[in-house]
């Protein structure tokens, strides 16, 4: 696997990341168009992306760190075919070397469905295994989604 660091995604990279996003996240978070995905990216300030490419140069993972409310935040996703290979843990390890704090929002239950109808499995255990603390009192909840904050500090 190759890790590529960029400060801005190009058109093809955005398409690849959006496709993985739509395949692995809960259905209510899918982006119907590239313009819709770009609306997610635009407000990210001081963003840094790490792309994971396989031997064919296909993007199979993505992590972005960015500033929000005077804190450092992140979002991460991995294609199903590479989950369980330690790549996500390596992405987090690399992000930790560049940041003193990382905050994220994580679904903490298995009640959502993905676009293909399969159950979206909460990655909360993965983040706990990777030294993130679960801030149970910090929850975002609306009609579409319920998530809990996770935080790692150096």
N, C-alpha and C positions, 0 to 999 in steps of 0.2 A: 504494500500500500504506500502511496505517495501522499504527503501532506503539503498542501499548497496554501500559502498565506497571501491574502489579498485584502485591500481596503475597500474595494468596490467590486461587486459581481458584474461580469459582462452578461450580455443577453443570453448566451447559451448556458452559462452557469446558473442564471436565474431560472431558466426553464427546467434544468435538471433538478435543482433544489426544490422547486415548486412541485415537480412530479413526485419526488420522494415524499415531500410534505403531505400531498394529497393521498398518497398510498398508506402512510403510517400513522398519521394523526387522526383523532376522532373526526367523523364526517362533518360535524358542525363547524370545524375549523378549516375546511377545504377552501381553496381559492379557485374560482371558476375561470379566471383569466389571468394572464401575466400582469396586466395592469392592476388587478386586485392585489396580487402578491407584492407588486412594487409599492402599493399604498402601505403595506405592512413595513416595508424596508425604509421608506422615506423618513419617518420620524426618528429613526435610530441615529443617535449622535455618537461621534467618535467610534464608529463601528469597525471591527476587525473580524474578518472571516477566515476560518480554516476549512478548506475543502479536502475531503478524502477521495482520492482517485485509485481505482484498481489498476491492474496491469494493462488494461485496454484504454486507460485514461478516462473511463466512465466515472462520474461523480457518484459515490455511494454513501457519503456522509457529509455533514456540515455542522459547524459550530460558529456562532457569531457572538461576540461580546460587544457591549455598547453601554453608554451612560444614560441613566434615567434617574431623575430625582436625586442627583448628587451621589449616586451609587453605581457600581459596576454590575451589569446584568448579563445574562447569556440566554441563548436558545440553542438547542441541539437536536439533531435527528440523524438516524441511520437507516439505510435501506434494510429491509427484512433479511436479505440474503447474506448480510455481513454481521448481523447481530450475534452476540455470544462469542465473538472472536477477540475481544479485548480492545477493539478499535475505539469504542466509545470511551472507555477508561483512559486510553492513550490521548484522545482528544481533550478530555478534561485535564489530564496531567499537563499537557502543553498549555492550555488556557491558564492553569494555576501558576505556571512559571512566569506568565506575563501580567498577572493581576494579583493584588493582595486580598481581594474579596470578590466573590461571585454570588449573585442572587439569581434565582430562577423561579418560575411557576411550574408546578407539576400536578398532574391529575393523580389523586391518591385513592382511586377506586377503579373497579373494572366494570362500570355500568354503561360506558359509551361504546358505540359501534364505529368501526372504520367504514370508509366508503364502500369497501367490498362486502360489508355485512359481518365481518369477523369482529370479535370482541377486541377493543383497545385495552391492552394490559398496562396497568399503571407501572411506570418506571421508578416509582418511589424507592423501592428496595435497591435499585442500581445506584441511585444517588446517595443513599445511606452508606452503601458499601464503599463509595468513593468519597467518604468523609464529609458529606454535607449534613447539616443539621436541619431538621424539619421544624419550621416555625409555625406550629399548629394554630396559633392565635392570628396569624396573617393569612387570610383567605380571600380570594377573589371569587365571587359567585354572582352569576346572573342567570337569565333564562336559558342560555346556551351552554354554560360551562361552570364547573366548580373546580378550583385548583388551590393548592396550598403552596406557600413560599418555602423554598429550600435555600440554604446559605452556607457557603464555605468561606472561612477566613484563614489566612496564613498563620 
